[in-house]
Amino acid sequence: MNQLVPLAVALPLVCAALLAAVGQHLPRLLPDAIAIACAAAVTGMSLALTLHSTDGTIVYWFGGWSPVQGGFPWGIGFVVDPLAAAEATLAAAAVLGALVFSWGHFENIRHLFYSLMLAFLAGMVGFVLSGDLFNIFVFLELMSVAAYALSGYHVKRPEVLQGALDFAILNTIGTLTLLMGIGVLYGRTGNLNLVGIGTALEQHHPSGLLVLALTFITVGFLVKAGTVPFHFWLTDAYSVATAPAAAIFTAVMSDLAYDVYSRVHATVFAPTLGDDDAVRHALLGLALLSAVLGAVMCFLEADLKRQLAFMTVSNGGVVLAGIAMLTAEGLAGSVMYIITAGLLRGALMLCLGMLIVRLGSSDETVLHGRGRAGPFALAVLLTICAAGLATPPGFGPFQSATLVYDALASAGYAWVAPVLAVCIAISAAAVLRAAARIFLGWGPAEDPTLTSQETEPHRVDGHHRLWPLIAPLLLAATGYFLAFTPDLPAHAIKAAADLHDHASHARLVTQGIAPPPRPLPEHDIPLRDWLYGALSFAGAFLCAAVGLWWQRLPTRLQKPLRACSRPPIIAVKTVHSGSIGDYTTWLIAATATLALAWAATL
């Protein structure tokens, strides 16, 4: 079983190189088949590692360079715990769904497209499994370079060029910030292994260098995750990427950064800082900012791809809120939410790709009523995905959201849970509103509060086939019914608790001494969380109705409503100016603010 660990990264890299070298000389559909078979194999291997690691974390040292008893970890290792392996499975499943959806679509550069997708997959799997900080950076760069190229497929279009450049420039700044943090830690400890760094730092009191490293590494990961105010690149890049690439972006790429950051913090910084309130408050503040601003901007967009991009930002706020609690229950809820919501967002983005092919646009005001002629299956699947993202009680991301809510309540932040539930409702409502406007013709064709990107539908070359909807259907079904896996929350909490037990985790990685089996904790969903789920689910449909018919309100009610809402709407839209200079300024200012706050409190 251990041999599957390096193979999950090596196989897509080898296939990517093979397709890049000889793909153009292969028969027409052979590159498609090779890429899909490779992604399916990685999905199977990652799933097998997920199931096997529930019995104990797998530590794999490349070249057999494992540390001698209690010695220095010189080698490069992968640490496969159930949470990391589940994230790798999500990445592989998202890529597999995107490849099936795009079968035969890219006629001219199909072998290069598949090569980039497989390199992207290898980067994501290596990113979540690596137990070495520098190799986390290496795999992050591999993932990022492939993503830059995928986002700029239609590079001759000005908006695509701008989106790809925003993506590349801001993410490069983020990765350089991460690299500076790695350099500070290496200079302080002489180590790059996560456990080795954490063990070395634990022997000293917190210092200015530790605060500097924590700031740089936090900012580096949060830029990649698209956390407000580091999120500006995300909406521009996701909205211009092709549907298969954008599906992977929104399903898994951004959220992987949250998962890896939580692992780095728990292993490197938590042994020294403990459950420090300064870290918790800063992360929770960024989480709330992301959840609220992402939901508001999602509701103010007419373009469905931009709606989904801002939904990713808002959902990321829910994930970061769980991580910010610095507890096993919060981390377990966050990782489960990444997986379930990611599957549904990926399926939704693939549905949008089909909608663009059929109707020529993704702007809900431009397409008002144009979807009445069908296809019916697309309308139903798109609505199901949007409703699932509203956390219907008992299904989809509901169970994971309850873990986040419980972690917040246990830490004394119970008031945050209803705020997150409302944000979830608002972001899902935007897509439900768009579906009703496009496929049912409800509401007016124009809405002055929405930012519209196009004036007329444009023709898109493509075959009007329905079988590609199989991929988003399977992703959506998995996202909906994964909650019925027996004892899933208990297994997630157990895996997160093992990671937070630094002493036992360090002995396992450096000495190979497995900790005694931890019993599965009990997990019951309180009535309060069922009410939050009902609030977000019913609230999504209510907010969608308000978005469709608010202009029917009497004039005496519309005037004060417009007067109150106009200034904040203008403010949040103005902030998203599209200028790379403005975005870089926000990034630098936020980094300085975070550094000063932690320097004063830690």
C-alpha positions as CSV (number, residue, x, y, z in Angstrom):
1,M,0.0,0.0,0.0
2,N,2.9,2.4,0.8
3,Q,4.0,2.2,-2.8
4,L,0.9,4.0,-3.9
5,V,2.0,7.2,-2.2
6,P,4.7,8.2,-4.7
7,L,2.8,6.6,-7.6
8,A,-0.1,9.0,-7.1
9,V,2.2,11.9,-8.0
10,A,4.5,10.1,-10.4
11,L,1.8,8.6,-12.7
12,P,0.2,11.9,-13.7
13,L,3.6,13.5,-14.2
14,V,4.8,10.7,-16.5
15,C,1.5,10.8,-18.5
16,A,1.7,14.6,-18.7
17,A,5.2,14.4,-20.2
18,L,4.2,11.6,-22.5
19,L,1.2,13.5,-23.9
20,A,3.3,16.7,-24.3
21,A,6.0,14.9,-26.2
22,V,4.0,12.6,-28.6
23,G,0.4,13.5,-28.1
24,Q,0.0,15.2,-31.4
25,H,1.1,12.0,-33.2
26,L,-1.4,9.8,-31.5
27,P,-4.9,8.9,-32.9
28,R,-7.6,11.5,-32.3
29,L,-9.2,10.2,-29.1
30,L,-6.2,8.4,-27.6
31,P,-4.9,11.4,-25.6
32,D,-8.4,11.8,-24.1
33,A,-8.4,8.1,-23.1
34,I,-4.9,8.2,-21.6
35,A,-5.7,11.3,-19.5
36,I,-9.0,10.0,-18.2
37,A,-7.5,6.6,-17.4
38,C,-4.6,8.3,-15.5
39,A,-7.0,10.5,-13.5
40,A,-9.2,7.5,-12.7
41,A,-6.2,5.6,-11.5
42,V,-5.1,8.5,-9.3
43,T,-8.6,8.7,-7.9
44,G,-8.6,5.0,-7.1
45,M,-5.1,5.2,-5.5
46,S,-6.0,8.3,-3.4
47,L,-9.3,6.6,-2.2
48,A,-7.4,3.5,-1.2
49,L,-4.9,5.6,0.7
50,T,-7.8,7.4,2.4
51,L,-9.3,4.1,3.6
52,H,-6.0,2.6,4.6
53,S,-4.8,5.6,6.5
54,T,-7.9,5.5,8.8
55,D,-6.0,2.7,10.6
56,G,-2.9,4.9,11.0
57,T,-1.1,7.7,9.3
58,I,1.2,6.5,6.5
59,V,4.7,8.1,6.5
60,Y,6.7,7.5,3.3
61,W,10.4,8.5,3.0
62,F,11.7,8.8,-0.5
63,G,14.8,6.8,-1.2
64,G,14.4,5.1,2.2
65,W,16.0,8.2,3.9
66,S,14.0,7.9,7.1
67,P,15.5,9.4,10.2
68,V,17.5,7.2,12.5
69,Q,16.1,6.8,16.0
70,G,15.4,10.3,17.3
71,G,17.7,11.8,14.6
72,F,17.5,14.7,12.2
73,P,14.9,14.3,9.3
74,W,17.2,14.7,6.3
75,G,15.0,13.0,3.8
76,I,11.9,14.1,1.9
77,G,8.7,12.5,3.2
78,F,5.0,12.3,2.4
79,V,2.7,12.2,5.4
80,V,-0.6,10.6,4.5
81,D,-3.3,11.0,7.1
82,P,-7.0,10.5,6.3
83,L,-7.7,14.3,5.9
84,A,-4.8,14.8,3.4
85,A,-5.7,11.6,1.5
86,A,-9.3,12.7,1.3
87,E,-8.2,16.1,-0.2
88,A,-6.1,14.2,-2.7
89,T,-9.1,12.1,-3.7
90,L,-11.2,15.3,-4.1
91,A,-8.5,16.7,-6.4
92,A,-8.3,13.6,-8.5
93,A,-12.1,13.2,-8.7
94,A,-12.5,16.8,-9.8
95,V,-9.9,16.4,-12.5
96,L,-11.5,13.2,-13.6
97,G,-14.9,14.8,-13.9
98,A,-13.5,17.8,-15.8
99,L,-11.7,15.4,-18.3
100,V,-14.8,13.4,-18.9
101,F,-16.8,16.5,-19.5
102,S,-14.2,17.9,-22.0
103,W,-13.9,14.6,-24.0
104,G,-13.2,15.6,-27.6
105,H,-13.9,19.3,-26.9
106,F,-10.3,20.7,-27.5
107,E,-9.7,19.6,-31.0
108,N,-6.5,21.5,-31.8
109,I,-4.5,21.4,-28.6
110,R,-6.1,18.5,-26.8
111,H,-2.8,16.8,-25.9
112,L,-1.4,20.0,-24.4
113,F,-4.6,20.6,-22.5
114,Y,-4.5,17.1,-21.0
115,S,-0.8,17.5,-20.3
116,L,-1.5,20.6,-18.3
117,M,-4.5,19.0,-16.5
118,L,-2.4,16.0,-15.4
119,A,0.5,18.2,-14.3
120,F,-2.0,20.3,-12.3
121,L,-3.3,17.0,-10.7
122,A,0.2,15.9,-9.7
123,G,0.9,19.3,-8.2
124,M,-2.3,19.2,-6.1
125,V,-1.7,15.7,-4.8
126,G,1.9,16.4,-3.9
127,F,0.9,19.7,-2.3
128,V,-1.5,18.1,0.2
129,L,0.7,15.0,0.9
130,S,4.1,16.6,1.4
131,G,5.5,16.7,4.9
132,D,8.3,19.0,3.9
133,L,7.8,22.8,3.8
134,F,10.0,23.5,0.8
135,N,8.4,20.7,-1.2
136,I,5.0,22.1,-0.4
137,F,6.3,25.3,-2.1
138,V,7.6,23.3,-5.1
139,F,4.3,21.5,-5.6
140,L,2.4,24.8,-5.1
141,E,4.5,26.3,-7.9
142,L,3.8,23.3,-10.2
143,M,0.1,23.6,-9.5
144,S,0.2,27.4,-10.1
145,V,2.1,27.3,-13.4
146,A,-0.3,24.8,-14.8
147,A,-3.3,26.8,-13.6
148,Y,-1.9,30.0,-15.1
149,A,-1.7,28.3,-18.5
150,L,-5.2,26.8,-18.2
151,S,-6.8,30.1,-17.2
152,G,-5.3,31.8,-20.3
153,Y,-6.6,29.3,-22.9
154,H,-8.5,32.1,-24.9
155,V,-5.5,34.4,-24.4
156,K,-6.4,36.5,-27.5
157,R,-9.4,38.0,-25.7
158,P,-8.4,41.1,-23.7
159,E,-10.5,40.1,-20.6
160,V,-8.8,36.6,-20.6
161,L,-5.4,38.1,-20.8
162,Q,-6.1,40.5,-17.9
163,G,-7.6,37.7,-15.8
164,A,-4.6,35.4,-16.4
165,L,-2.1,38.2,-15.7
166,D,-3.9,39.1,-12.4
167,F,-3.9,35.5,-11.5
168,A,-0.2,35.0,-12.2
169,I,1.1,38.3,-10.7
170,L,-0.8,38.2,-7.4
171,N,-0.2,34.5,-6.9
172,T,3.5,35.0,-7.7
173,I,3.6,37.7,-5.0
174,G,1.9,35.2,-2.6
175,T,4.3,32.4,-3.3
176,L,7.3,34.6,-2.9
177,T,5.9,35.7,0.4
178,L,5.6,32.1,1.4
179,L,9.1,31.4,0.3
180,M,10.4,34.3,2.5
181,G,8.6,32.7,5.4
182,I,10.2,29.3,4.6
183,G,13.6,31.1,4.5
184,V,13.1,32.6,7.9
185,L,12.1,29.3,9.4
186,Y,15.0,27.5,7.8
187,G,17.5,30.2,9.1
188,R,16.0,29.9,12.6
189,T,15.9,26.1,12.8
190,G,18.1,24.6,10.0
191,N,15.2,22.3,9.1
192,L,12.5,22.1,6.4
193,N,10.5,19.1,7.6
194,L,7.3,20.3,9.2
195,V,7.7,18.1,12.4
196,G,11.4,19.0,12.6
197,I,10.7,22.7,12.4
198,G,7.9,22.5,15.0
199,T,10.1,20.5,17.4
200,A,13.0,23.0,17.1
201,L,10.7,26.0,17.6
202,E,9.1,24.3,20.6
203,Q,12.4,24.6,22.5
204,H,12.4,28.4,22.4
205,H,10.0,31.2,23.4
206,P,8.1,33.0,20.6
207,S,10.3,35.6,19.0
208,G,10.1,38.3,16.4
209,L,11.4,35.9,13.8
210,L,8.6,33.5,14.6
211,V,6.0,36.2,14.2
212,L,7.6,37.3,10.9
213,A,7.6,33.7,9.6
214,L,4.0,33.2,10.7
215,T,2.9,36.3,8.9
216,F,4.6,35.5,5.6
217,I,3.4,31.9,5.6
218,T,-0.1,32.8,6.5
219,V,-0.3,35.5,3.8
220,G,1.3,33.1,1.2
221,F,-1.4,30.5,1.8
222,L,-4.3,32.9,2.1
223,V,-3.4,34.5,-1.2
224,K,-3.6,31.1,-2.9
225,A,-6.9,30.4,-1.0
226,G,-8.5,33.7,-2.1
227,T,-9.2,35.0,1.3
228,V,-10.4,38.6,1.5
229,P,-8.6,41.0,1.0
230,F,-6.2,38.7,-0.9
231,H,-9.0,37.4,-3.2
232,F,-9.0,39.9,-6.1
233,W,-7.2,37.6,-8.6
234,L,-9.6,34.8,-8.0
235,T,-12.8,36.3,-9.4
236,D,-11.0,37.5,-12.5
237,A,-9.2,34.2,-13.2
238,Y,-12.2,31.9,-12.5
239,S,-14.5,33.9,-14.7
240,V,-12.3,33.8,-17.8
241,A,-11.0,30.2,-17.6
242,T,-12.6,27.4,-19.6
243,A,-15.3,25.4,-17.8
244,P,-13.2,22.3,-17.2
245,A,-10.3,24.3,-15.7
246,A,-12.6,26.6,-13.8
247,A,-14.4,23.6,-12.3
248,I,-11.1,22.4,-10.8
249,F,-10.2,25.9,-9.6
250,T,-13.5,26.3,-7.8
251,A,-13.9,22.7,-6.6
252,V,-10.5,22.2,-5.0
253,M,-7.6,24.5,-5.9
254,S,-8.3,27.4,-3.6
255,D,-9.5,25.3,-0.7
256,L,-6.4,23.0,-0.8
257,A,-4.4,26.0,0.5
258,Y,-6.7,26.2,3.6
259,D,-6.1,22.5,4.3
260,V,-2.3,22.7,3.9
261,Y,-2.1,25.9,6.0
262,S,-4.0,24.2,8.8
263,R,-1.5,21.4,8.7
264,V,1.5,23.7,8.7
265,H,0.1,25.7,11.6
266,A,-0.8,22.7,13.7
267,T,2.6,21.1,13.1
268,V,5.0,24.1,13.0
269,F,3.5,27.0,15.0
270,A,0.9,25.5,17.4
271,P,3.5,23.6,19.5
272,T,5.1,27.0,20.4
273,L,2.1,29.4,20.3
274,G,-0.6,27.0,21.5
275,D,-4.2,28.2,21.2
276,D,-3.2,31.8,21.1
277,D,-6.2,34.2,21.0
278,A,-4.3,36.6,18.7
279,V,-4.0,34.0,16.0
280,R,-7.6,32.9,16.5
281,H,-9.0,36.4,16.3
282,A,-7.1,37.4,13.2
283,L,-8.1,34.3,11.3
284,L,-11.7,34.5,12.4
285,G,-11.8,38.2,11.4
286,L,-10.5,37.3,7.9
287,A,-13.0,34.4,7.8
288,L,-16.0,36.6,8.5
289,L,-14.8,39.2,6.0
290,S,-14.5,36.6,3.3
291,A,-17.9,35.0,4.1
292,V,-19.7,38.3,4.1
293,L,-18.0,40.2,1.3
294,G,-18.0,37.0,-0.9
295,A,-21.7,36.5,-0.4
296,V,-22.6,40.1,-1.0
297,M,-20.6,40.3,-4.2
298,C,-22.0,37.0,-5.4
299,F,-25.5,38.3,-5.1
300,L,-24.6,41.5,-7.0
301,E,-23.2,39.7,-10.0
302,A,-25.2,38.8,-13.1
303,D,-22.5,36.5,-14.6
304,L,-22.8,33.0,-13.2
305,K,-19.1,32.2,-13.4
306,R,-18.3,35.3,-11.4
307,Q,-21.1,34.4,-9.0
308,L,-19.4,31.0,-8.5
309,A,-16.1,32.7,-8.0
310,F,-17.4,34.9,-5.2
311,M,-19.3,31.9,-3.8
312,T,-15.9,30.2,-3.5
313,V,-14.6,33.2,-1.6
314,S,-17.6,33.1,0.8
315,N,-17.5,29.3,1.3
316,G,-13.8,29.7,2.0
317,G,-14.8,32.0,4.9
318,V,-16.7,29.1,6.4
319,V,-13.6,26.8,6.0
320,L,-11.3,29.4,7.6
321,A,-13.7,29.9,10.5
322,G,-13.4,26.3,11.4
323,I,-9.6,26.3,11.1
324,A,-9.4,29.5,13.2
325,M,-10.8,27.7,16.2
326,L,-7.5,25.7,16.4
327,T,-9.4,22.6,17.5
328,A,-9.8,19.1,16.1
329,E,-13.6,19.6,15.7
330,G,-13.2,22.8,13.7
331,L,-10.5,21.4,11.5
332,A,-12.6,18.2,10.8
333,G,-15.6,20.4,9.8
334,S,-13.5,22.5,7.6
335,V,-12.0,19.6,5.7
336,M,-15.3,17.9,5.3
337,Y,-16.8,21.2,4.1
338,I,-14.0,21.6,1.5
339,I,-14.8,18.2,0.1
340,T,-18.6,18.3,0.0
341,A,-19.0,21.9,-1.1
342,G,-16.1,21.5,-3.5
343,L,-17.8,18.6,-5.3
344,L,-21.0,20.6,-5.7
345,R,-19.2,23.8,-6.9
346,G,-17.2,21.7,-9.4
347,A,-20.4,20.2,-10.7
348,L,-22.1,23.6,-10.9
349,M,-19.2,25.0,-12.9
350,L,-19.4,22.2,-15.4
351,C,-23.1,22.8,-15.7
352,L,-22.3,26.5,-16.5
353,G,-19.9,25.3,-19.2
354,M,-22.8,23.4,-20.8
355,L,-25.1,26.4,-20.4
356,I,-22.5,28.6,-22.2
357,V,-22.3,26.1,-25.1
358,R,-26.0,25.9,-25.5
359,L,-27.0,29.5,-24.9
360,G,-23.9,31.5,-25.8
361,S,-23.5,33.4,-22.5
362,S,-23.4,33.0,-18.7
363,D,-25.0,36.3,-17.9
364,E,-28.4,35.9,-16.3
365,T,-29.8,39.2,-17.5
366,V,-28.7,38.6,-21.1
367,L,-30.2,35.1,-21.1
368,H,-33.5,36.1,-19.5
369,G,-36.0,33.4,-20.5
370,R,-33.7,31.9,-23.2
371,G,-33.5,28.6,-21.4
372,R,-37.2,27.8,-21.6
373,A,-36.6,25.6,-24.5
374,G,-34.2,23.4,-22.5
375,P,-32.4,21.4,-22.0
376,F,-34.5,20.4,-19.0
377,A,-31.8,18.1,-17.5
378,L,-29.3,21.0,-17.3
379,A,-31.8,23.3,-15.6
380,V,-32.6,20.6,-13.0
381,L,-29.0,19.7,-12.3
382,L,-27.9,23.3,-12.0
383,T,-30.7,24.0,-9.5
384,I,-29.9,20.8,-7.5
385,C,-26.3,21.9,-7.2
386,A,-27.2,25.4,-6.0
387,A,-29.7,24.0,-3.5
388,G,-27.1,21.6,-2.2
389,L,-24.7,24.5,-1.5
390,A,-27.4,26.0,0.7
391,T,-26.7,23.1,3.2
392,P,-30.1,21.4,3.2
393,P,-30.5,19.6,6.6
394,G,-29.1,16.1,6.4
395,F,-27.5,16.4,2.9
396,G,-24.4,17.8,1.2
397,P,-22.3,20.2,3.3
398,F,-24.8,20.3,6.2
399,Q,-23.0,17.8,8.4
400,S,-19.6,19.5,7.9
401,A,-21.1,22.9,8.6
402,T,-22.5,21.6,11.9
403,L,-19.0,20.7,13.0
404,V,-17.8,24.2,12.3
405,Y,-20.8,25.6,14.1
406,D,-20.1,23.4,17.1
407,A,-16.5,24.3,17.2
408,L,-17.4,28.0,17.2
409,A,-19.9,27.5,20.0
410,S,-17.4,25.5,22.1
411,A,-14.8,28.3,21.7
412,G,-17.3,31.0,22.8
413,Y,-18.1,32.3,19.3
414,A,-21.6,31.0,18.9
415,W,-22.8,34.3,17.4
416,V,-20.6,33.6,14.3
417,A,-22.6,30.5,13.3
418,P,-25.8,32.3,12.2
419,V,-23.7,34.9,10.3
420,L,-22.1,32.1,8.3
421,A,-25.5,30.4,7.8
422,V,-26.9,33.7,6.3
423,C,-23.8,34.1,4.1
424,I,-24.3,30.5,2.8
425,A,-27.9,31.3,2.0
426,I,-27.1,34.6,0.2
427,S,-24.4,33.0,-2.0
428,A,-26.6,30.0,-3.0
429,A,-29.5,32.4,-3.6
430,A,-27.7,34.2,-6.4
431,V,-27.4,31.0,-8.5
432,L,-31.0,30.0,-7.7
433,R,-32.1,33.5,-8.8
434,A,-30.1,33.1,-12.1
435,A,-31.6,29.7,-12.8
436,A,-35.1,31.0,-12.4
437,R,-34.4,34.0,-14.6
438,I,-32.8,32.0,-17.3
439,F,-34.9,28.8,-17.4
440,L,-38.3,30.1,-16.2
441,G,-38.2,33.7,-17.4
442,W,-39.1,35.0,-13.9
443,G,-38.2,38.5,-12.8
444,P,-37.4,41.4,-15.0
445,A,-34.7,41.2,-17.7
446,E,-32.8,44.1,-16.2
447,D,-31.7,44.8,-12.6
448,P,-29.7,48.0,-11.8
449,T,-28.0,46.4,-8.8
450,L,-26.3,43.6,-10.9
451,T,-23.0,43.9,-12.6
452,S,-23.5,42.6,-16.2
453,Q,-20.6,41.6,-18.4
454,E,-22.2,41.2,-21.8
455,T,-24.8,42.9,-24.0
456,E,-25.8,40.0,-26.4
457,P,-25.3,36.3,-26.4
458,H,-22.4,35.2,-28.6
459,R,-22.1,32.0,-30.6
460,V,-19.9,29.4,-29.0
461,D,-18.6,26.5,-31.1
462,G,-19.6,23.2,-29.6
463,H,-21.7,20.1,-30.1
464,H,-25.0,20.3,-28.3
465,R,-24.6,17.0,-26.4
466,L,-26.1,16.1,-23.1
467,W,-23.9,13.1,-22.1
468,P,-21.1,15.4,-20.7
469,L,-23.6,16.1,-17.9
470,I,-22.8,12.6,-16.5
471,A,-19.6,14.1,-14.9
472,P,-21.3,16.9,-13.0
473,L,-24.2,14.5,-12.1
474,L,-21.8,12.1,-10.4
475,L,-19.9,14.8,-8.7
476,A,-23.1,16.4,-7.4
477,A,-24.5,13.0,-6.2
478,T,-21.3,12.3,-4.3
479,G,-21.4,15.7,-2.7
480,Y,-25.0,15.2,-1.7
481,F,-24.8,11.7,-0.3
482,L,-21.3,11.6,1.2
483,A,-22.8,12.7,4.5
484,F,-24.4,9.2,4.8
485,T,-21.0,7.5,5.1
486,P,-21.1,5.7,8.5
487,D,-19.3,7.6,11.3
488,L,-17.8,10.1,8.8
489,P,-17.7,13.0,11.3
490,A,-16.2,10.8,14.0
491,H,-13.4,9.6,11.7
492,A,-12.7,13.2,10.6
493,I,-12.5,14.4,14.2
494,K,-10.2,11.5,15.2
495,A,-7.9,12.3,12.3
496,A,-7.8,16.0,13.2
497,A,-7.1,15.1,16.8
498,D,-4.2,12.9,15.8
499,L,-2.7,15.8,13.8
500,H,-3.2,18.3,16.8
501,D,-1.4,15.9,19.1
502,H,2.1,17.2,18.2
503,A,4.1,14.9,20.4
504,S,2.5,11.7,19.1
505,H,2.6,13.0,15.5
506,A,6.3,13.9,15.9
507,R,7.2,10.4,17.2
508,L,5.3,8.8,14.3
509,V,7.1,10.9,11.6
510,T,10.6,10.9,13.0
511,Q,10.8,7.6,14.9
512,G,8.0,5.5,13.3
513,I,6.3,4.9,16.7
514,A,2.6,4.8,16.0
515,P,0.4,6.2,18.8
516,P,-2.1,4.0,20.5
517,P,-5.4,3.8,18.7
518,R,-7.7,6.7,19.5
519,P,-11.4,5.7,20.1
520,L,-14.0,7.2,17.7
521,P,-15.6,10.2,19.4
522,E,-19.3,10.5,19.6
523,H,-21.0,13.2,17.5
524,D,-24.6,14.2,17.7
525,I,-26.0,17.1,15.8
526,P,-27.8,19.5,18.2
527,L,-31.2,21.0,17.4
528,R,-29.5,24.5,17.1
529,D,-27.5,23.2,14.1
530,W,-30.6,21.8,12.4
531,L,-32.2,25.2,12.7
532,Y,-29.1,26.8,11.1
533,G,-29.4,24.4,8.2
534,A,-33.0,25.1,7.8
535,L,-32.2,28.9,8.0
536,S,-29.6,28.7,5.2
537,F,-31.7,26.4,3.0
538,A,-35.0,28.3,3.3
539,G,-33.2,31.6,3.3
540,A,-31.6,30.8,-0.1
541,F,-34.9,30.5,-1.8
542,L,-36.3,33.5,0.0
543,C,-33.3,35.7,-1.0
544,A,-33.6,34.4,-4.6
545,A,-37.2,35.5,-4.6
546,V,-36.2,38.9,-3.2
547,G,-33.6,39.2,-5.9
548,L,-36.1,38.5,-8.6
549,W,-39.0,40.7,-7.5
550,W,-37.7,43.4,-5.3
551,Q,-38.5,45.9,-8.1
552,R,-42.2,45.2,-7.7
553,L,-42.1,46.8,-4.2
554,P,-44.2,50.0,-3.9
555,T,-42.3,53.2,-4.8
556,R,-42.5,54.4,-1.2
557,L,-40.5,51.3,-0.1
558,Q,-38.1,51.3,-3.0
559,K,-36.8,54.8,-2.5
560,P,-35.5,54.3,1.1
561,L,-34.2,50.8,0.2
562,R,-32.2,52.2,-2.7
563,A,-30.9,55.1,-0.6
564,C,-29.7,52.7,2.1
565,S,-28.2,50.0,-0.2
566,R,-26.7,52.2,-2.9
567,P,-23.6,53.5,-1.0
568,P,-22.4,50.1,0.2
569,I,-23.0,48.5,-3.2
570,I,-21.0,51.2,-4.9
571,A,-18.3,50.9,-2.3
572,V,-17.8,47.1,-2.7
573,K,-18.0,47.3,-6.5
574,T,-15.5,50.1,-6.6
575,V,-13.0,48.1,-4.5
576,H,-13.0,45.4,-7.3
577,S,-11.6,47.8,-9.8
578,G,-9.8,45.3,-12.0
579,S,-6.5,47.2,-11.6
580,I,-3.6,45.0,-10.7
581,G,-2.0,48.0,-9.0
582,D,-5.0,48.4,-6.7
583,Y,-5.0,44.7,-5.9
584,T,-1.3,44.7,-5.1
585,T,-1.8,47.6,-2.8
586,W,-4.5,45.8,-0.9
587,L,-2.3,42.7,-0.6
588,I,0.7,44.8,0.8
589,A,-1.5,46.8,3.2
590,A,-3.2,43.7,4.5
591,T,0.1,41.9,5.0
592,A,1.5,44.9,7.0
593,T,-1.7,45.1,9.1
594,L,-1.5,41.5,10.0
595,A,2.2,41.7,10.8
596,L,1.7,44.7,13.1
597,A,-1.3,43.1,14.8
598,W,0.6,39.9,15.6
599,A,3.8,41.8,16.5
600,A,1.8,43.7,19.1
601,T,-0.1,40.7,20.5
602,L,2.1,37.7,20.2
